[in-house]
Amino acid sequence: MIFDTHAHYDDESFDSDRDELLGSMPEKGVKFIVNVGSDIKSLSKTLELSENYSFIYAALGVHPSETAELKEEDITWIEEKSVNPKVVAIGEIGLDYYWKEPDRDIQKKWFERQLCLASKVKLPVIIHSRDAAQDTLDILKNWQAHKTKGVIHCFSYTKEIAREYLDMDYYIGIGGVLTFKNARKLKEAVEYIPMNRILLETDCPYLAPEPYRGKRNQSDYIAFVAQKLSEIKKLTREEVLWQVMKNAQDFYEIS
């Protein structure tokens, strides 16, 4: 059974067949999906999906690349919606320095503001960090006095950075990139990360694993990531899927 801990089924690439695809997920072995917001518009769609499908849960937050126009009233709206029992996390939030905009100070401001929100509503955080390893670490370490649980989504750093997050009791999100031939750094990190700290995710429609690389991703493709993880950890795929299911249920507090 599969728990996709990070998906974006609100994305327009699913507009033509969203209901058909999601309706097929239980028979494909997918038991739970957390749909993760990225901007204010997507949050409404995420909530709608969680209401329409019993196995879909919602994470509400604004991606760092979408923070330029963010306002305090948007944070208030997220706080109000977070009381919904299908809302299980604040995210994805964080820093993305791959692009020049928004300004880094703007990203940091809203990252810290949404961390404070997560503390207030007592929900775990889903952290996006791209080309921003040190600043992300510094902010999260400073926030530890008010921390909730957290996961580093789509982990792309070294095992040394992974150690820093593990020391903070964070989880590490692993997806299709693990199956890529050129993912040596990630494979070294995954070999180091203990199994009880790994969450499997798709980030669909992005980052489909081999043999679907370059195509639209979907939740049941996690089976290919689990297979690669089983080879690295010298476990069966079934053992891997059982452990990451337990990890995800513990993290999101979904029974």
C-alpha positions in Angstrom: 0.0 0.0 0.0 1.2 3.5 -0.9 1.2 6.8 0.9 2.0 9.7 -1.4 3.1 12.3 1.1 3.4 15.2 -1.4 1.3 15.7 -4.5 -0.1 18.5 -6.6 -3.3 17.1 -8.1 -4.7 20.7 -8.3 -2.2 21.3 -11.2 -3.7 22.1 -14.6 -1.9 19.1 -16.1 -4.6 17.0 -14.5 -7.6 19.0 -15.7 -8.5 16.6 -18.5 -8.6 13.4 -16.4 -8.3 14.3 -12.7 -11.4 12.6 -11.5 -10.8 9.4 -13.5 -7.2 9.2 -12.4 -7.9 9.8 -8.7 -10.8 7.4 -8.8 -8.4 4.7 -9.9 -5.9 5.2 -7.1 -7.3 2.8 -4.5 -7.2 -0.1 -7.0 -3.6 0.9 -7.8 -2.7 0.4 -4.2 -2.7 4.0 -3.1 -4.2 4.4 0.3 -3.4 8.0 1.2 -2.4 11.2 -0.6 -1.5 14.6 0.8 -2.2 17.3 -1.7 0.1 20.2 -1.0 -0.7 23.9 -1.8 1.6 26.3 -3.4 -0.3 29.6 -3.8 -3.6 31.0 -2.5 -5.6 29.8 -5.6 -4.3 26.2 -5.3 -5.2 26.1 -1.6 -8.9 26.3 -2.4 -8.6 23.5 -4.9 -6.6 21.4 -2.5 -9.3 21.8 0.1 -11.9 20.8 -2.5 -10.0 17.6 -3.4 -9.7 16.7 0.3 -13.5 17.1 0.6 -14.3 15.0 -2.5 -11.9 12.1 -1.8 -11.8 10.3 1.5 -8.1 9.3 1.0 -6.9 12.8 0.1 -5.7 15.2 2.8 -4.6 18.8 2.5 -1.5 20.8 3.3 -1.9 24.6 3.2 0.9 27.0 2.6 2.5 29.3 0.1 5.6 28.2 -1.9 8.6 30.6 -1.6 8.3 31.4 -5.4 4.7 32.7 -4.8 5.4 35.0 -1.8 5.9 38.3 -3.7 2.2 39.2 -3.4 1.5 37.4 -0.2 -0.4 39.5 2.4 -1.2 39.1 6.1 -4.9 38.5 5.4 -3.8 35.4 3.3 -2.1 34.0 6.4 -5.3 34.7 8.4 -7.3 32.8 5.8 -4.9 29.8 6.0 -5.2 29.8 9.8 -9.0 29.8 9.6 -9.0 26.9 7.1 -6.4 24.9 9.1 -9.0 23.9 11.6 -10.5 21.6 9.0 -9.7 18.0 10.2 -8.6 17.1 6.7 -5.8 19.7 6.9 -2.7 17.9 8.2 0.2 20.3 7.6 1.4 23.8 6.7 3.3 23.7 3.4 4.9 23.8 1.2 6.9 26.7 2.6 10.6 27.6 2.6 13.3 29.1 0.4 14.0 28.8 -3.3 17.2 30.6 -4.5 17.2 28.9 -7.9 15.3 31.9 -9.3 16.2 35.5 -8.7 12.7 36.5 -7.7 11.1 37.0 -5.2 13.8 38.8 -3.3 15.4 36.6 -0.7 14.4 38.8 2.2 10.8 38.5 1.1 11.1 34.7 1.0 12.6 34.7 4.5 9.9 37.0 5.9 7.1 34.7 4.7 8.9 31.5 5.5 9.3 32.6 9.1 5.7 33.9 9.3 4.3 30.6 8.1 6.5 28.7 10.6 4.9 30.8 13.3 1.5 29.9 11.9 2.4 26.2 12.0 3.4 26.6 15.7 0.1 28.4 16.5 -2.1 25.8 14.8 0.1 22.9 15.9 0.6 21.3 12.5 3.8 19.9 11.0 5.6 21.8 8.3 6.6 20.8 4.7 9.8 22.5 3.8 10.9 23.5 0.3 14.6 24.3 0.1 16.3 24.7 -3.3 19.8 26.1 -3.5 19.3 27.6 -0.1 20.7 24.9 2.3 22.4 27.2 4.9 19.7 29.8 5.1 17.0 27.1 5.5 19.0 25.4 8.2 19.7 28.7 10.1 16.0 29.7 10.1 14.8 26.3 11.2 17.4 26.0 14.0 16.4 29.5 15.2 12.8 28.3 15.2 13.4 25.2 17.2 12.0 26.7 20.4 8.5 26.7 18.7 8.9 23.7 16.5 6.5 21.2 15.3 7.4 18.1 13.2 8.9 18.8 9.8 9.9 17.2 6.5 12.4 18.4 4.0 10.5 17.9 0.8 12.3 16.6 -2.3 15.6 16.4 -0.5 18.5 17.3 -2.8 21.5 18.0 -0.5 24.3 15.9 0.9 24.3 13.4 3.6 26.1 16.0 5.8 23.1 18.3 5.4 20.8 15.3 6.0 22.6 14.7 9.3 21.8 18.3 10.4 18.1 17.7 9.8 18.0 14.3 11.4 19.6 15.9 14.5 16.5 18.2 14.6 14.2 15.1 14.4 13.1 16.0 10.9 11.9 13.6 8.2 13.4 13.5 4.7 11.1 13.4 1.6 12.4 11.2 -1.2 10.9 11.0 -4.7 11.5 10.0 -8.3 15.0 11.6 -8.5 16.3 8.6 -6.5 15.8 6.4 -9.6 17.8 8.7 -11.9 21.2 7.4 -13.0 22.9 10.8 -12.1 21.5 10.9 -8.5 24.8 9.8 -6.8 24.7 12.4 -4.1 21.1 11.7 -3.2 21.7 7.9 -3.1 24.6 8.4 -0.7 22.4 10.5 1.5 19.6 8.0 1.4 22.0 5.2 2.3 22.8 7.2 5.4 19.3 8.3 6.4 17.6 5.7 8.7 14.4 4.1 7.3 12.2 5.5 10.1 12.9 9.1 8.9 12.1 8.6 5.2 8.8 9.8 3.6 8.1 8.8 0.0 6.5 11.4 -2.3 5.8 12.1 -5.9 5.6 15.9 -6.2 3.4 15.0 -9.1 2.9 16.0 -11.8 6.7 16.6 -11.6 9.8 14.4 -11.2 8.4 11.1 -12.4 10.8 8.2 -11.7 12.4 5.9 -14.2 10.9 4.4 -16.4 8.5 7.4 -16.7 11.1 10.2 -16.4 10.0 13.3 -18.3 6.3 12.2 -18.3 3.5 13.2 -15.9 4.0 11.7 -12.5 1.2 10.1 -10.4 1.0 8.5 -6.9 1.2 4.8 -7.8 4.7 5.5 -9.4 6.0 5.6 -5.9 6.4 1.8 -6.3 9.4 2.4 -8.5 11.0 4.7 -5.9 10.3 2.1 -3.2 12.0 -0.5 -5.4 15.2 1.6 -5.7 15.1 2.4 -2.0 14.8 -1.3 -1.2 18.0 -2.0 -3.3 19.9 0.7 -1.4 18.7 -0.4 2.0 18.9 -4.2 1.2 15.2 -4.7 2.1 12.2 -6.0 0.2 10.0 -3.5 -1.5 7.2 -4.6 0.8 9.3 -3.9 3.9 10.1 -0.5 2.5 6.4 0.3 1.7 5.3 -0.9 5.2 7.9 1.3 7.0 7.3 4.5 5.0 3.5 4.0 5.4 4.1 3.9 9.2 6.4 6.9 9.0 3.8 9.0 7.0 0.9 8.1 9.3 3.0 9.0 12.3 4.1 12.3 10.7 0.6 13.4 9.6 -1.2 11.7 12.5 -3.5 9.8 10.1 -4.6 6.4 11.4 
